[in-house]
Amino acid sequence: MNDLRFALRQLRKSPGFTALAVITLALGIGMNTAIFSLIQDLFLRGLPFSEPERIVRIYGESKERDLKQMPSSVPKFWHYRDGQTVFSSIAADWGNGFIMTGSGEPVQLLGGNVTANFFELLGIHPILGRNFLPEEESKGDVVMVTESFWRKHFNSDPTILGRTVTLNGVPNTIIGVLPNLPISWFGRDSEIFANKPFEPSGITKERLMRGVSFMRVTAQLKPGVSISQAQAAMPALFQSYKEQHPETALQYSVITDRGRKGCGGDRNRQRRRRSRAISASPSLGFLGRAQ
């Protein structure tokens, strides 16, 4: 009790130091909360998808050019989607930016364009409305928004479905509200997702069909199919594509992405140890300053 009284007297004698210490501690607590949340999402908790251990990504790779994790083209995605036998489903997406107008000042938004089965493949279900339909990949201008967008721009209005938002000058109808998405997969500020994944602005149809690459491809393994089995099936699939498109130079491989349990094995344990070390450093630093 005497120590507490002494400490209080000392704090009253040095109000500037007291204020600085309180501010430093507050900043430290806030920063650590943010960092712990990020580390939890990126490394420890894993992805909140349905059966994440079955989710893989398909990347391009060219050893002679030292190129890795290359995106896919539309023709290549179609060929893989229609010709493979080891995946239950294959989807694609690409990041995009939007300018929303018509409700006050223009607002810049981040998100993407996705195939109709993208969220269904991941096991992400809208909290309001519905997912995209296959026919909406080529016609109709519809979007899905995240819960944070819904709260921020529509004040959680339950009648948001059917409302119109103008994105890059084009009116789009809101058909669904998604739960907030994991930043380790979608990025921190992704808020809106559109259909028409095969119609990127600024790329002519001719260039598109020649194989310009911009799409991220995600697949779900069939039950009982391992990563190595899926990988073994890819060379023949790529060869059949190359016979139709001899100009291509990229070899393709299946690369696993984080699931609910991470990447697995020693590599995952190393990531967890590094993440804990990273998350601990700011705590120690701020506590040191406060002292």
JOKAKA-V478637 format. One record per backbone hydrogen bond with DSSP energy under -1.0 kcal/mol. NH is the residue of the N-H (numbers start at 1). CO is the residue of the C=O. If there is no record, write none. Layout:
NH CO
NH CO
//
This chain:
5 1
6 2
7 3
8 4
9 5
10 6
11 7
12 8
13 9
14 10
18 14
19 15
20 16
21 17
22 18
23 19
24 20
25 21
26 22
27 23
28 24
29 25
30 26
31 27
32 28
33 29
34 30
35 31
36 32
37 33
38 34
39 35
40 36
41 37
42 38
43 39
44 39
45 40
49 47
50 122
54 51
55 52
56 219
57 255
58 217
59 253
60 70
61 251
62 67
67 62
70 60
72 215
77 73
78 74
79 75
80 76
81 77
82 78
83 79
84 80
88 220
91 218
93 216
94 113
96 111
98 109
100 107
101 166
107 100
109 98
111 96
112 192
113 94
114 194
115 92
118 115
121 117
122 118
124 119
127 177
128 177
130 175
136 133
137 134
138 135
143 173
144 193
145 176
146 191
147 178
150 146
151 147
152 148
153 149
154 150
156 150
157 154
160 157
162 174
163 160
165 172
167 170
168 99
170 167
172 165
173 141
174 163
175 143
177 128
178 145
185 182
186 182
187 183
191 110
192 110
193 144
194 112
195 142
199 196
203 200
208 204
209 205
210 206
212 207
214 72
215 72
216 93
218 91
219 56
220 89
221 54
222 86
225 222
230 226
231 227
232 228
233 229
234 231
237 233
238 234
239 235
240 236
241 237
242 238
243 239
245 241
248 245
251 61
253 59
255 57
262 259
268 264
269 265
270 266
271 267
272 268
273 269
274 270
275 271
276 272
277 273
278 274
279 275
280 276
281 277
284 280
285 281
286 282
287 283
288 284
289 285
290 286
291 287
//
